[in-house]
Amino acid sequence: MTIGYRIRFYFLAIFLLAGISSILIRLFIVQIDRYEEFSSKVPGTSEVKVRIPGVRGIIRDRRGKVLVENIARYELQFNLKEILDNYYNLVSDENDLIKKNNRSLSVKEKLKEVPVTYFEFVDGGGIRRKRKENDMVSIVSESVLPYLARLGLYREFHSGDLQRHWRTHGGLVAYTYRDDLTFDEYALAAEHTLDLPGVSVVARPMRKYVYGALASHILGFVRQPDIKKVPAEERKEWDYYVPDDFGGDGVEETMDTLLRGRPGQRVMLKDEKGRIVDSKNELGQVLGEISYEEPKSGSDVWLTLDLRYQYIVENALRKVGRGAAVVLAPSTYELNNNGESHTVYAGDILAMASVPSYDPNKFIPSISEEDWNAYLKNENDPLINRALKDHAPGSTFKIPVALAGMLSGKEKQNFECAGGARYGPKVFMKCWALSKGYTHGNINAREAIKTSCNGFFYRYGNASGIDDILNVSRVMGLGEKTGIPLNNEDSGFIPNPDWKRAQGLGKWGDADTALVSIGQGATEATALQMAGVAATTSNGGFYYKPRLIHKTVDMD
């Protein structure tokens, strides 16, 4: 009996020794022999890079007058991570008090819990799942908004946007609760937000178009940031990408790359559990902030416009009600201004007006549905830049036709007005004078331009020939875009025999040339192109491509 007991004891001891030995051997393998392999799989701290948008450059006229600037936009922001941490502390303190009171109560009070919610998503396998997350809408509504209401700073907000912001950015990017604070509200909030952890006020740059609708079709406007417009490759450079405002029209759009500032960067520490270390010490310094790089300003863009000319031209057009006008420098000259001189180059656009216009300030930060619909329903199309839209140039086109006659020596010949011209048995093209009961008689090109005689130009154009008209038109920049940095510019069009044949309209005839000679039919040109014609005529026959950008200045 004793011997059997001892044998069982020995076996148990051997079994225990073998088990402990195997455990020790396994621990040796994991802790020492394969340490590097397993330690690399243990999550540690990491860095998170957050992109900070740059500051947009200024737009000026040729004399340096500011047309578009940045002013302070006062925002009330929530750091949702700090609000959540503070809420946890409040709940913990409240639960401690409940536990203390429950000791003397027969009916125990239920402990308070941090609100949670669920959202649905589709995983990589296409399966619909639910995920639990903190209900930040309830937490903010309970712990922050009542205090803001007492200060008179509460406004309705989109709860879905707030929850999505928390899900996407956590505490890395602040949630903008309001972006329309007045200065008085900003001062009030700045005075009291120390009482609210996670609530802060900031002054961010906001675009301001100094003269409202003046030159609006040239300046354009900016739109709110849109992450979808950022290339995927660019987004990969940051863990959290906060996009820039971007140009929506005009120079703001075409010069967007230069106007945008260089982004800054905030590098934060993420702990081994994947949480952002964004707590602050007694001095208000973010403990988990590894580095911070200030965003830089974009380049200033100087236009060839002269603010004085632009103002005069637009006011003159507003008295008419609708139209377009362009002032183009015909030649290069020096301009003196308060003792300072600078060069105005041939082709510089000194003014380009289109009326009616719109106020780009209404697009900042975003245009209201009411204002947008009003612009769209306005039958005068205030969003259209008429200076770049083609139309029948009419009698202004008689100038390049008159110059075309010089190529074949026709400029000194006289032609009859005759009240018009007949082309075939059924086509009689009138001169406007015939409706007044007279004709211009036998006149030359100078007199025909002075009286705008259609009858003369019917005959003169055919004597010159459509080929010479096309050649002069091409040299003067007609029938093609000028290439200035504005979108939606029309190219204009000068009809020709090849075009008519391709349209299946038959053979080109004298009546076609006659129509082109008075700028009618399918003939089209923009106000900017016709300003180029006027400039070329006035400077002795030299055509200069229009220029809108005077210079760009890098603010670095």
Buried (B, 14 or more C-beta within 10 A) or exposed (E): EEEEEEEEEEEEEEEEEEEEEEEEEEEEEEEEEEEEEEEEEEEEEEEBBBBBBBBBBBBBBBBBBBBBBBEBBBBBBBBBBBBBBBBEEBBEEEBEEBEEEBEEEEEEEEEEEBBEEEEEEEEEEEEEEEEEEBBBBBBBBEBBBEBBEEBEBBEEBEBEEBBBBBBEBBBBBBBBBBBEBEEEBBEBBBEBBEEBBBBBBBBBBBBBBBBBBBBBBBBBBBBBBEEEEBEEEEBEEBBBBBBBBBBBBBBBBBBBEBBBBBBBBBBBBBEEEEEBBBEEEEEEEBEBBEEEEEBBBBBBBBBBBBBBBBBBBBEEBBEEEEBBBBBBBBBEEEBEEEEEEEEBEBBBBBBBBBBBBBBBBBBBBEBEEEEBEBBEEEEEBBBBBBBBBBBBBBBBBBBBBBBBBBBEEBBEBBBBBBBBBEBEEEEEBEBBBBEEEEBBBEBBBEBBBEBBBBBBBBBBBBBBBBBBBBBBBBBBBBBEBBEBBBEEBBBBBBBBBEEBEEEEEEEBBBBBBBBBBBBBBBBBBBBBBBBBBBBBBEBEEEBBEBBBBBEBBEEE
